[in-house]
Amino acid sequence: MGAATRADSCLEEPAVKAIAEAHGRTPAQVVLRWAVQRGTAVVPKSANPERMRQNLDVFGFALTPGDMAAIDALNRDRRFNDPGAFCEEAFGTFFPIYD
């Protein structure tokens, strides 16, 4: 599994953009909703007040099973952060996150 680059962002995926348009949301809101809806803890980061409001507004809609499946299918075996990479330096131990 490799590390993702900025070019790997799922926010530019046509499927995510189409789902966002269908729900009247931003691609970021759709991806956050996907994560929340599948039970993943999400900690979005933004210093932009408008994006902060958008990040909080992911509970006013739900993705359909088809939406969820379309986003699930985007897996490219990439991670944008890898705690295993910094745990060794910070805690003196390697903590793998891979399945």
N, C-alpha and C positions, 0 to 999 in steps of 0.2 A: 504494500500500500504506500503510495507516495504522498507527498505534501502538495496541497493545492496552491495554485497561484491566483493572482487577481483575475486573470483571464478565465479561470475555472468557475467563476461566480455563477451560482444557479439563478441569480436575479435577472440574468440576460437570456435564460432559456425560453424559447418560444412557448413551451407548455406552461411555464410559470406565468409568463406575461398574459397568455390567453385566460388562465384561471383568474388572475387578478382583474382583468377587464370584465369577465363575466360576473364577478362579485363586487365590482366597483371599489376595489382595493388596490394597494400598491403591491408590486412583487414581493417586497420585504414583508409586508403584512401577511401575505399568503404563505411564505416560507415559515414565518414565526407561528402562524396558526397551524400549519402542518406539524411542526414540532410539538406544540402544545397538545394538539389533538391526538398525537400518538403517545403522549405521556412523557415526553422528554422535557427536562428542566431547561429553561431558556433564560439566558442573561444577555439581553441585547445591549449594545453599547452605542451611545450617540451623545454628542454635545449640542446637537441641533434641537431646539425646543419643539419644532414641528415634527421632527422624526420621533422624538420622545413621546409625543402625543399619539402618533401613529402606532408606535410600538405597544402602547397600552391598549389600543383599540383593536385587539385581535379576538375579543370575546363576544363581539356583536354579530358574528357570522360563523358558519360551520362549513367545512369543505365536504363535498359529496364523496362517497366511496370511489367514484371515478376520478375525482380530483386527487384524492390521496394516492390512488394507484399510479396516476400519471407522474406525480412527484416522486413516489417510491422508485419508479423506473429510471429516474435520472442518476442513479448511483454510478459514480465513476471511480470508486475506491480511492477517494482523496479526502484528506482532512485539512482543515484550515488551522487547526492547532493540535498539538500533540503533547499532552501533559507528560508523557514518557520522556520527552526531550528535555524538559526543564525540571522534572522531579529529581533527576540524578544530581543536578547542580544544586538545587535548593535544599534537598532533603538527604542527599548522599545515598539514594537508592533509585533504581530504575523501576518504574511502574508502567508496564505495558497496558495499552488500552485496546489492543486489537482483539477481535473475536477469534 
